[in-house]
Amino acid sequence: MRRSRFALAMSTAAAALVALSSAPAHADPTWYNGSVPAGCESGALCVYRHINFDQGGWGVANFHHTNARWVDTRNAYMANNDSSWFNNGTPDVPSSVVVFGYQAFEDRHFCLDRGWGNSWDPDANDDGEANWWVNGC
């Protein structure tokens, strides 16, 4: 009897993990798919100082290309100071962008398809250092 309860509990836990892992990437409530936030240039990954696309007096960091080190760009001020992100990329390939927590494309935080944003991510908050344009998330 004890073994069957244990087996049932394990199978229930496994089913829950499968359900969580198969959820769509944009299912989290912080994902945003609305109008382009203020200051976000066409064709860019737009990075904001504060949550909910608030510029926080810094302006928007617009990344039009893949960058292994944000500190080597004109948007260096945004490295490790980012709190929300929006992909206003082009419909051309690549149209999706990955945000990384370390330089040289290490510690992938998330991927944004064109027209999608992330208004806040507690794991990625103030931790962005690189981005890579890709062919779909």
C-alpha positions in Angstrom: 0.0 0.0 0.0 2.8 2.4 0.9 4.6 1.7 -2.4 1.5 2.3 -4.4 1.0 5.7 -2.7 4.6 6.6 -3.3 4.4 5.6 -7.0 1.2 7.6 -7.4 2.8 10.6 -5.7 5.8 10.3 -8.0 3.8 10.0 -11.2 1.7 13.0 -10.2 4.8 15.1 -9.5 6.3 14.0 -12.9 3.1 15.0 -14.7 3.2 18.4 -13.0 6.8 18.9 -14.2 5.9 18.0 -17.7 3.0 20.4 -17.7 5.2 23.2 -16.4 8.0 22.6 -18.9 5.6 22.4 -21.9 4.0 25.8 -21.1 4.5 28.4 -23.8 7.4 30.7 -23.2 5.1 33.8 -23.4 2.7 32.4 -20.8 4.3 34.3 -17.8 2.3 37.3 -16.7 5.3 39.6 -17.2 5.4 38.9 -20.9 4.0 41.8 -23.0 2.6 41.8 -26.5 1.1 45.3 -27.0 2.1 48.6 -28.5 5.7 49.5 -28.9 6.9 51.2 -25.7 8.2 54.8 -25.8 11.6 55.4 -27.2 11.9 52.0 -28.8 13.5 52.3 -32.2 12.4 50.1 -35.2 14.6 47.1 -35.6 16.0 47.1 -32.1 16.0 45.2 -28.8 14.9 48.0 -26.5 16.2 47.8 -22.9 14.8 49.9 -20.1 16.2 50.9 -16.7 13.0 50.2 -14.8 10.2 47.7 -14.9 7.2 48.2 -17.2 9.3 50.0 -19.9 10.1 53.0 -17.7 13.2 54.8 -18.8 14.1 56.0 -15.3 15.6 59.2 -16.6 18.3 57.2 -18.6 16.7 56.9 -22.0 16.3 53.6 -23.9 19.2 51.4 -24.9 18.4 50.4 -28.5 20.5 47.4 -29.6 20.2 46.9 -33.4 22.9 44.2 -33.7 24.2 41.2 -31.8 26.4 42.3 -28.9 28.7 40.0 -27.0 29.5 42.9 -24.5 27.0 45.7 -23.9 29.9 47.5 -22.1 31.6 47.9 -25.6 28.6 49.7 -27.1 27.1 53.2 -26.9 24.6 51.7 -24.5 27.2 50.6 -22.0 25.3 52.3 -19.2 22.6 49.6 -19.4 24.9 46.7 -18.6 23.6 45.2 -15.3 21.1 48.0 -15.0 18.2 46.5 -17.1 14.7 45.8 -15.8 12.5 45.5 -18.9 13.0 44.6 -22.5 11.1 44.8 -25.8 11.9 43.3 -29.3 10.9 45.8 -31.9 13.0 43.9 -34.5 12.2 43.6 -38.2 10.2 40.8 -39.8 13.4 39.7 -41.6 15.5 36.9 -40.3 16.8 37.1 -37.6 13.7 38.5 -35.9 14.1 37.1 -32.4 16.6 38.1 -29.7 18.1 36.4 -26.7 19.2 38.3 -23.6 22.2 37.0 -21.6 23.3 37.6 -18.1 27.0 37.5 -18.9 29.3 38.7 -21.6 30.2 36.4 -24.5 26.6 34.9 -24.6 26.7 33.1 -21.2 23.8 32.6 -18.8 20.8 32.8 -21.2 17.9 34.7 -19.5 15.2 34.6 -22.1 14.3 34.9 -25.8 11.9 37.5 -27.3 10.1 37.0 -30.6 9.4 40.2 -32.6 6.6 42.2 -31.0 7.1 40.7 -27.6 8.5 42.2 -24.4 9.2 41.3 -20.8 8.1 44.0 -18.4 10.1 42.5 -15.5 12.0 39.3 -14.7 13.3 38.8 -11.2 16.0 36.5 -12.4 17.2 38.8 -15.2 16.7 42.1 -13.4 19.8 44.3 -13.4 21.8 41.4 -14.9 21.9 41.9 -18.7 25.3 42.0 -20.4 24.8 40.7 -24.0 22.2 40.0 -26.7 22.1 37.7 -29.8 19.7 38.0 -32.7 18.4 34.5 -33.7 16.0 32.9 -36.1 13.1 32.3 -33.7 13.0 31.5 -30.0 
